[in-house]
C-alpha cells in the first residue's frame, strides 16, 4: 500500500464506510460510542513499545525472527508481540491501546472497565504487568482498572461467525423481531395479547428484546442463542417490559375501590430491594441480577390489572431499572 498512493485513499474510504455501517448497526441496538479507537491507528505505537521492550530485555527475539514476551505462566508460556516481518500482533495492539488509555489526558485519570472475551484473561494480566516495565515515566503508572470477562455466544450449539453461510446478522435479527412486534400488536387487537400499538415502536421494542436476552444471563459461561428463545411467547425481559409498559399506557388500571393491600405491600418491598440491586451492579460489575429482578417484577405486574398506587410504584421501578440497563422506556428512541 505504501508503494501505491492511489490505493491508500480508496482503502480509507472503504474502511470509513464499513466502520460507519457497524456503528449504525450498534446504534440501532441503542449502543453508542463517545469515541472509537481503531487498531490501525495503534500500529506505530505498538511498534515503538515492541522496540522499547526488546531494548530493555523485556521482550526476546527468537531465531524465527518473531518477538515474544516470556510470561513464565503455566499454559501460557509466551505472548507473541511482533511477527518476523515487524508487523505487531493482536496482543501488541491490545498493549498499545492500554498504553494509549493510560497516557491520554482525557482518560488517564478515569477508572477503566475493560470488557474482554474470557480467552483474553492471561493476555490481559500480562498487559497489566508489562506497561510499568517498558514505559518511561517520572512516577510509576498506577491506574484503577477492572476487568470484566464474558464467554462465547453460540447459536444452536455452534460458534457464531459472520463468514459462515446462514449466519444471523444483527440487522437481520432486529428485522425479524420488528416483524414479531407487529404480529404481537395485531393479536392484542383481537384480544389475545397485552402488546397493543407497539407496532409504532417496533424498532425500540426489538432492541430491548435483543439486548434483554443477554442482560439476564451471567457473563462467564457460554451463552447459547436462538431465535426461538426470544419469540414473543417466551417470558424474556424485553417482551415483559413492553407488556408492562403497554398495560400501563393502554389497558388502564383498576378502580380505587379495589382491595390491593397484598399487591401494594409486595410492590413496596420490591421498591426497597431495587436500590440494592442497582448497588450490586456497581460493586460486582454484573447486570444479570438487576435484569432478572426486573424480569420477574414485570412478569408479576402483567398477570392482571393492578390498582393505581401499585401501578405508579411499579412503573417507577421498571422505568428507572430499564434506563439503568440502557434499555428504552416510554417508547422513545432516546436514552
N, C-alpha and C positions, 0 to 999 in steps of 0.2 A: 504493500500500500504506500510505503514511503517513496517508491520509485514512480508510482502512478498518481500524479497530483490530481488527475481528473476523477480518480476513484474515491478519494477521501471525502469530498463534499457529498457525493452520492451515498456513501456509507453513512455519513452523519444524518442525512435526510431520512434514510430508511430507518435508522436507529431511533430518531426522534418520533417518527410516525408509529413505530411499534411500541415504544415506551408510552406515548400518549394514549394509545388504544388500551394498553394494560392498566394504566392509571384510571382511565374512564371506566373500565370494567369493574375495578375495585370500588370506584366512587358509586357505581350502581348498587353496590352492597352497603354503601354508607361508610366505606373506609377511605379516609383522606390522609394525605401526607403534607406536613409542613414543608419538607424539603426532601429531595431524593438524591442520594449519592450513588453514582454508577461505578461499577468495578473498573471500567476503562479509565476513569479519572484517577484511579489509585495506583496504576501500573508503575509510574515513575517513583512514587513514594515507596511502594513495595520493593522496587529495585534498590533504592537507597538504603532501606532497612536491611535488605539482604547483604549488601556490600558492607554496611557498618557491622552487622553481626559476624560476618566472616572475618573482618579485620580484627575484631575483638576476640576471636576464637570461640564465640558462642555457637556459630554455625560451622559445619565442616563440609568441604567439597570432596565428593567421592571420586574414585577412579573413573566412574562413568560420566563425570562432569556435572552431576546434579548436586545441589546444595541442600543439606539436611540439618535438622536440629535433633540431636540425640536426647531423647526425653528421659531415658532410664525408667520407663514405666512398663509394667507388665502388660503385654498385649498391645502396646503402642510404643514400640521401641524408638521410632524416629518420626519426625514431622518433615515432610517434603516442603522445601521453601522455594527452590528455583530449579527449573529444568536445565538440561545441558546446554540448550540454546539461549539461556539467560531469561527466558520468559517466566515470570513469577507464577506460582501455583495458586490454587484457590485458598489454601491455607495462608500464603503470603499476603494475598489481597485482603483476607479477613483481618490479619495482623495490621495491615496498613490502615484499614478502616478504624480499628480500635485506636491506633495511634492518632489518626485524624480527629477522632472524637475527643481524645484526651487533650490535644493541643489546640483545638478550635476554641477561640474566645467565647463563641455563642453556646458551646456545650460543655466546656471543661469543668464548670462548677456545678453541673447538673448531675443528679443521680441517674445512672444508666440502668435501664431494664433491657437486657439483651435476650431476645426470644430466638431460640435456635432449635433445629431438629436434634433429637437425642443422640444421633450419631456424631454430633459435634462436641460432646461432653469433654473428652480428653483434649481435643484441639483447643477448646475454649480455655481450659485450665492452663495449657501451655502458653497461650497468648497473654494471659494474665501475668505469668511469671517472666515472660520474655521482655516486655516493654521496659521495665526498670533496668534491665541488663544491657540493652542496646541503644537506649535513648539518653543523650547527654542533657541533663538539666541541673540547675543550681540546687534544687531540692528534689528528693525522691517523689515520684508520681504516686500519689495515694488517692484513688478515686473510688467513691462508693459505687458499687456495681452489683446487680443481682441478675443471675442467670435463670431463665425460665425455659425448660426444655419440653418439647412436645414430641409425640410419637408420629408414626407414619399414618396417613389416611389411605385406606384401601377401599375398593369398590367391588362388592360381591366377592371379597376374598383376594382380589388381585390389586397389585400396586397401581396407583394412578399415574399414568404417563401421557403427556399430550401427544407424543409421537405414535401411540397405539391406536390402531383403527377402532373407531367407535367410542373413543374416549369422550366423556361428558365434559364439556367446557362450561365455565361459569355463566357465560351469556346464554347458552342453551338451557342450563339449569334454571335460570331466572325466567326465561320464556316459558318453560314447562310449568313452573309454579304460577306464573301470572295467568295462564290458561286455567289452572285448577282453582285459582281465586275467583275467576269469572264464573266457573261452574258452581262453586260453593255459594256464591251470591245468588245465582239463579235458583238453586234448590231452596234457599231460605225463602224466596218469594213464594215458593209453593208450600212453605210451612215445614220444611224438613231440616233446616239448619239455622244456626244463630249468626250466620255471616251475611248480613244484609248490606247492600250498597257498597261492598268492598271492591267491586269491580272498578270503581272510580279511583281506587288507591291500590291497584293490583301490584305495582312495582314496589311500593313501600312494604306491603304485606309479604311479598315474595322474598324481599331482602331479609325481613325479620325471621321468616321461616328457615331460610338457608343458614343464616348465622346462628339462630336459636338452637338448631340441632347440635351444633358443635359446642356451644357455650355450656350446655348442661352436662358435658362429658369431661372427665379428668384429662389432663394434658398428657400424662406419661404413657398410658397404654395405647396400643394401636386402635384406631377408630375405623370401623368398617361402615361404609356409607352406601346407600342405595336409594333410588327414587321412592321405592315403596315405603321407606322409613319416614318420609316426610309428606306422605299423602294426607289430604285433608282429614281423613277419618282417624289418623294417628294422633294421640294426645301429646303433641310436641309444643315447645314453648311459644314459637311464633304463631301457630294456629290458635292456641289458647288465649294469648294476649289479644289477638284480633277478635276472637269471640267475646272476650270480656269487654273490650272497648266498644264493640258493636252493641252489646247488650245495654251498656250504659247510655249509649247515644240514641238507640233506636227502639229498644224494647221497653224502655221506661223502667220505673221502679214501683215497688209495692206501695200501697197506701199507708198513711201514717198510723192507722189503727192496727196495723199488723203486729203481732207479738214476735219480737225479734231479739229477746234478751239473750238467748243462746248464741245466735248469729253474731250479735254485737260484741258479746264477751269474747268470742273466738277472734273476731276482727281486731279487737283491742290488743289481745295477746300477740297477734301477728304484727301489729304496728310496733309493739315493744321489741319484738325479735328483729325487725327489719334493720335497724342501725347496727346490730351485732353482726348480721350477715355482711353488711357493707364494710364493716371494720375488718372482717376476716379476709375480704378481697385485698385490702391494703397490707395486711400482715402476712398473708400466705401467697399473694400473687396468684390466686386461683379464683376464677369467677364461677366455677361449677356449683358450689353450694348456694350462692345467691341466685343463680339461674334456676336451680331445681326448686328452691323456695318459692320463686315467682311462678314457676310452672304449676306447683301444687295449689298455690293460692288462687291462681286463675281457674284451675280446674274446679275447685270448690265453689268459686263465685258463680260460674256459669251453670251450675247444676240446676238452679231455679232462680226466679226473680227475688231480689233482696230488697230490704227496706231502704229508705232514703239515707239514713245515717250510716248503715252498713255499706251502701254503695259509695258514699262520699269518702269513707275511711279507706276502703279497698282501692278505690280509684287513685287516691293519693299515693298509696304504696306501690301500685303497679306502674303508675306514671313515673315516679322517681326511680323505681328499680329498673324499668326499661331504659330510661335515659342514662342511668349509671352504667348500663351494659353497652351503651352505644346503639341501642335499638331505637326505632322510631315509635313515637306515641303521638296521638292526635291526628294520625293520618297526614302528617306534614313531612315533606321531603327534607326539611332541615333538621339538624340535631339540636 
